[in-house]
Amino acid sequence: MIDSLGDVGAKLTEADPGALNQLCGELGVGLLYEPKGRTVIATVSPRVASACVRGGT
């Protein structure tokens, strides 16, 4: 399955920065670059959609 995605790194490099920003926002992905350690900290905050049904049947 992963191989079917192709070269993801190249696709991200070629992508429009505005579109990537929008995609990350919609997916709940946050990236923080730490220049001192040359690392990126990634966080994910997925949206949860749930519904409760109250009462008996």
C-alpha positions as CSV (number, residue, x, y, z in Angstrom):
1,M,0.0,0.0,0.0
2,I,2.8,2.4,0.9
3,D,4.5,1.8,-2.4
4,S,1.4,2.8,-4.3
5,L,1.7,6.3,-2.9
6,G,4.8,6.9,-4.9
7,D,7.4,9.5,-3.9
8,V,5.5,11.4,-1.2
9,G,8.5,13.6,-0.4
10,A,8.7,14.8,-3.9
11,K,5.0,15.5,-4.1
12,L,5.2,17.5,-0.9
13,T,8.2,19.5,-2.1
14,E,6.3,20.4,-5.3
15,A,3.0,21.2,-3.6
16,D,1.5,24.7,-3.3
17,P,2.3,25.9,0.3
18,G,-1.1,27.4,0.7
19,A,-2.8,24.1,-0.2
20,L,-0.5,22.2,2.2
21,N,-1.4,24.7,5.0
22,Q,-5.1,24.2,4.3
23,L,-4.7,20.4,4.2
24,C,-2.8,20.4,7.5
25,G,-5.4,22.6,9.1
26,E,-8.3,20.4,7.9
27,L,-6.5,17.2,9.1
28,G,-5.6,18.7,12.5
29,V,-1.9,18.4,11.9
30,G,0.5,20.9,13.5
31,L,4.3,21.2,12.8
32,L,6.8,23.0,14.9
33,Y,10.4,23.4,13.7
34,E,13.1,23.6,16.4
35,P,16.1,25.1,14.7
36,K,18.5,24.4,17.6
37,G,18.0,20.6,17.3
38,R,17.1,20.8,13.6
39,T,13.9,18.8,14.4
40,V,10.3,19.0,13.6
41,I,7.7,18.2,16.2
42,A,4.4,17.0,14.7
43,T,1.1,16.9,16.5
44,V,-2.2,15.6,15.4
45,S,-5.6,16.6,16.8
46,P,-8.2,14.6,14.9
47,R,-11.8,15.7,15.0
48,V,-14.2,13.3,16.7
49,A,-17.7,13.2,15.5
50,S,-20.0,11.3,17.9
51,A,-23.7,11.3,18.7
52,C,-25.6,10.0,21.6
53,V,-29.0,8.6,21.6
54,R,-30.9,9.2,24.8
55,G,-33.9,7.3,26.1
56,G,-35.1,3.8,25.7
57,T,-36.5,2.0,22.7
